[in-house]
Amino acid sequence: MITVRGLSEYTYTRPSVVTIGTFDGVHIGHRKILERLIASARTLDMQATLLTFFPHPRMVLQKDSGLKLLNTIEERTQILESLGLDCLVIHPFTREFSRQTATAFVRDVLVSTLRARKVIIGYDHRFGRNRTANFQDLEAFGRLYDFKVEEIPAQEIDAVSVSSTKIRKALEAGDLETANRYLGYAYMLSGTVHRGKGLGKTLGFPTANLQLDAPYKLIPANGVYLVKSQVSGREVAGMMNIGTNPTVDGNALHLEVHFFDLEQDLYGAPLQVSLLERLRDERKFESLDALRRQLEEDHRHARALLDRMR
């Protein structure tokens, strides 16, 4: 997959089948559109191109600094590449860009830059200044500029009953099972391993303290999770605690991963963790010994779940 950072950097001349959107989460609803895009591009011998935006438009237009996203832009790129997309264009979203008229967007972006010969959109897609243009307008532009337009019907998208908002709410409620089912993959957290206070090591469960790469990334509800990761080219499993360490009167949020069967110094290393299942809530224990016993039980439970997953 070719990744282009900004429309001004797009220099390819091959005709494209194009879709447009933020695609946060790249969930199973998004994949219906992307599958149609890729299949159509293959049939027409054209390039399957996704035009996406970063930052998220809500962060720019509504100054929604509290908006939490399901993917960092790097995670989104990673997922899209695995689906067979030919070209991903990540364009910086600005207020100036949002003021572009529908006519200018179609003429300058879709036709002149991306060389769109076909555009595939979801049934509720709107575009142009103040999002005033709709599918019918895009069809009219298609007749003017000689490209076809295909709309994914409402019943096809709604059949999966999924949205990025539903996934965010599920994760915030600790309902990882629903979130992962809607995503079509295990929710991931990406960051760098930093030094913690060493509490896990004193309890016999040394942990990697994960600091996320992006402040806008949604962190699921506090609790203990079964996780997996790739470390030095091999898959390893473990359990992650998301929380404040209330047993030792902690108050800052920490993401701490104890990997099974791994003795390796990870400090300073990049790490991506996939959350497979939620084991329990985080809670305060009466003593460190009680916490240690619970961790031993969590370990047995996690191992049993892994055995059933194999």
C-alpha positions in Angstrom: 0.0 0.0 0.0 1.2 3.5 -0.9 0.7 6.0 1.9 0.6 9.7 0.9 0.8 12.5 3.5 -1.2 15.3 2.1 -3.0 15.8 -1.3 -0.1 18.0 -2.5 2.2 15.0 -2.3 -0.1 12.8 -4.5 1.6 12.4 -7.9 0.2 9.2 -9.3 -1.5 9.2 -12.6 -3.4 5.8 -12.5 -7.2 6.2 -12.5 -8.7 5.5 -9.1 -11.8 4.2 -7.5 -12.1 6.4 -4.4 -13.9 6.5 -1.1 -13.7 9.2 1.6 -14.0 9.3 5.4 -12.2 9.2 8.7 -12.8 5.5 9.2 -11.9 5.6 12.9 -11.6 2.0 14.1 -11.8 0.5 10.6 -14.7 -1.5 12.0 -16.9 -4.1 10.3 -19.2 -1.5 8.9 -16.3 0.4 7.3 -15.0 -2.8 5.9 -18.2 -3.3 3.8 -17.3 0.0 2.0 -13.7 -0.9 1.7 -14.4 -4.4 0.4 -16.7 -2.9 -2.3 -14.0 -0.3 -3.1 -11.2 -2.9 -3.6 -13.4 -5.3 -5.5 -14.5 -2.5 -7.9 -11.0 -1.3 -8.4 -9.8 -4.8 -9.3 -12.6 -5.3 -11.8 -11.9 -1.9 -13.5 -8.1 -2.4 -13.2 -7.8 0.9 -11.3 -6.3 2.0 -8.0 -8.3 1.5 -4.8 -7.8 4.8 -3.0 -9.0 6.0 0.4 -8.9 9.7 1.2 -8.9 10.1 5.0 -8.3 13.0 7.3 -6.2 13.8 10.4 -6.8 15.4 12.8 -10.4 14.2 13.1 -12.7 17.0 11.8 -14.5 17.2 15.2 -11.2 18.1 16.8 -10.8 21.0 14.4 -14.4 22.3 13.8 -15.9 21.7 17.2 -12.7 22.1 19.2 -13.6 18.7 20.7 -10.3 18.2 22.5 -12.0 15.6 24.6 -12.8 13.3 21.7 -11.1 10.0 22.1 -10.4 7.9 18.9 -10.2 4.2 18.5 -7.1 4.3 16.4 -4.0 6.4 16.2 -3.3 7.4 12.6 -0.4 4.9 12.6 -2.8 2.1 13.8 -5.4 3.0 11.2 -2.7 2.9 8.5 -1.6 -0.6 9.7 -5.1 -2.0 9.6 -5.9 -0.5 6.2 -2.7 -1.9 4.7 -3.7 -5.4 5.9 -7.0 -5.1 3.9 -5.5 -4.8 0.4 -5.9 -1.1 -0.2 -3.7 0.3 -2.9 -3.3 3.9 -1.8 -4.1 5.7 1.5 -4.1 9.5 1.3 -3.9 11.1 4.8 -4.8 14.8 4.4 -4.4 17.3 7.2 -7.9 18.6 8.1 -8.0 22.3 8.7 -10.7 25.0 8.9 -9.5 26.3 5.6 -10.0 22.9 4.0 -13.4 22.6 5.5 -14.5 25.8 3.8 -13.9 24.4 0.4 -17.0 24.3 -1.7 -18.4 21.0 -3.0 -17.6 22.0 -6.5 -13.9 22.8 -5.6 -13.6 19.6 -3.7 -14.8 17.4 -6.6 -13.0 19.4 -9.3 -9.6 19.9 -7.5 -9.4 16.9 -5.2 -11.4 14.0 -6.7 -10.9 14.7 -10.4 -7.7 16.7 -10.8 -5.6 15.2 -8.0 -6.9 11.6 -7.3 -8.1 11.1 -10.9 -11.3 9.4 -9.7 -13.2 7.5 -12.3 -15.6 6.0 -9.7 -16.5 7.2 -6.1 -18.0 4.8 -3.6 -19.6 6.3 -0.5 -21.9 5.2 2.4 -25.6 6.2 2.2 -25.3 9.1 4.6 -22.1 10.7 3.3 -22.1 14.5 3.0 -19.3 16.8 1.8 -18.3 20.3 0.9 -18.6 23.5 3.0 -20.9 22.9 6.0 -21.5 19.3 4.6 -24.3 20.6 2.4 -23.7 18.3 -0.6 -25.1 14.8 -0.7 -25.3 11.7 -2.9 -27.5 13.3 -5.6 -25.1 16.3 -5.8 -22.2 13.9 -6.3 -24.1 12.1 -9.0 -24.5 15.4 -10.8 -20.8 16.1 -10.5 -20.1 12.7 -11.9 -22.1 13.5 -15.0 -20.2 16.7 -15.4 -16.7 15.3 -14.8 -17.2 11.8 -16.2 -17.0 9.6 -13.1 -19.4 7.1 -11.7 -20.9 7.1 -8.2 -21.9 4.1 -6.1 -23.7 4.4 -2.8 -23.6 1.5 -0.3 -27.3 1.2 0.6 -28.6 1.9 4.2 -29.8 -1.6 4.7 -26.4 -3.1 3.9 -24.5 -0.8 6.4 -27.2 -0.9 9.1 -27.3 -4.7 8.9 -24.1 -4.8 10.9 -25.5 -2.4 13.5 -22.2 -0.9 14.3 -20.6 2.5 14.6 -17.5 4.0 16.0 -19.6 5.7 18.7 -21.0 2.3 19.8 -17.5 0.9 20.1 -16.3 3.8 22.1 -19.1 3.4 24.6 -18.5 -0.3 24.9 -14.9 0.2 25.7 -15.6 2.9 28.2 -18.1 0.5 29.9 -15.5 -2.3 29.9 -17.5 -4.4 27.4 -14.5 -5.6 25.4 -16.3 -8.5 23.9 -18.8 -6.2 22.1 -16.1 -3.8 21.1 -13.9 -6.5 19.5 -16.9 -8.1 17.8 -17.8 -4.8 16.2 -14.2 -4.0 15.3 -13.5 -7.4 13.8 -10.1 -7.5 15.6 -8.7 -7.1 19.1 -8.6 -3.5 20.3 -5.0 -2.3 20.4 -2.9 0.1 22.5 0.4 1.4 21.1 3.1 3.2 22.9 6.6 3.0 24.5 7.8 1.1 27.5 8.9 3.4 30.4 10.2 2.7 33.8 7.5 2.3 36.5 7.8 2.1 40.3 8.7 -1.7 40.3 5.7 -2.7 42.3 4.9 -5.7 40.0 8.4 -7.0 40.4 8.2 -7.0 44.2 4.9 -9.0 43.9 6.5 -11.6 41.5 4.8 -10.2 38.4 7.2 -7.8 36.7 5.5 -5.4 34.3 6.2 -3.3 31.3 4.8 0.2 31.9 3.2 1.4 28.6 2.9 5.1 27.8 0.7 5.7 24.9 1.9 7.5 21.8 -1.2 9.7 21.4 -3.2 11.6 24.0 -6.3 11.3 21.9 -6.3 7.5 22.0 -9.3 5.9 23.9 -8.2 3.9 26.9 -10.8 1.2 27.9 -12.3 1.0 31.4 -10.0 0.2 34.3 -9.5 -3.4 34.9 -7.4 -6.5 34.2 -7.2 -7.8 30.6 -5.8 -10.8 28.8 -3.5 -9.5 26.1 -1.1 -10.5 23.4 1.8 -8.7 21.6 4.7 -9.2 19.2 8.0 -9.0 21.0 11.2 -9.6 19.1 9.3 -11.3 16.3 7.3 -13.7 18.4 3.8 -13.6 19.8 3.6 -13.4 23.6 0.6 -13.3 25.9 0.1 -11.7 29.2 -2.2 -9.7 31.4 -2.5 -6.0 31.5 -3.8 -3.8 34.4 -5.4 -0.5 33.4 -5.9 1.6 36.5 -4.5 3.6 39.4 -3.1 0.9 41.7 -5.6 1.7 44.5 -4.0 -0.9 46.9 -1.0 1.4 47.3 -3.1 4.5 47.2 -2.2 5.4 43.6 -4.1 8.1 41.7 -2.4 8.4 38.3 -3.6 6.1 35.5 -1.1 3.4 34.5 -1.1 0.7 31.8 1.1 -2.2 33.0 1.6 -5.5 31.2 3.0 -8.7 32.7 4.0 -11.0 29.9 4.0 -14.8 30.4 7.2 -16.7 29.5 9.2 -13.6 28.7 12.4 -12.5 30.3 13.5 -9.5 28.4 14.3 -5.8 29.1 11.7 -3.8 27.2 12.6 -0.4 28.5 12.5 2.2 25.8 11.0 -0.2 23.2 7.9 0.4 21.2 5.1 -1.9 22.1 1.6 -2.6 20.7 -0.7 -4.7 22.8 -4.0 -6.3 21.6 -6.7 -6.8 24.3 -8.3 -10.2 24.0 -10.6 -10.4 27.0 -11.5 -8.5 30.2 -10.7 -10.6 33.2 -12.1 -8.4 36.1 -12.5 -4.9 37.5 -9.6 -3.2 39.2 -10.2 -3.1 42.9 -8.4 -2.2 46.2 -7.1 -5.1 48.3 -6.5 -5.0 52.0 -2.8 -5.9 51.6 -0.1 -6.6 49.1 -0.4 -10.3 50.0 -4.0 -10.3 49.0 -3.1 -8.5 45.8 -0.5 -11.1 45.1 -3.0 -14.0 45.6 -5.4 -12.3 43.2 -2.7 -11.9 40.6 -1.9 -15.6 40.9 -5.6 -16.3 40.3 -5.7 -13.9 37.4 -2.7 -15.7 35.9 -4.3 -19.1 36.2 -7.5 -17.7 34.7 -5.6 -16.1 31.8 -3.7 -19.3 31.0 -6.9 -21.3 31.0 -8.5 -18.8 28.5 -5.5 -19.0 26.3 -5.6 -22.8 26.2 -9.3 -22.6 25.1 -8.4 -20.1 22.4 -5.8 -22.3 20.8 
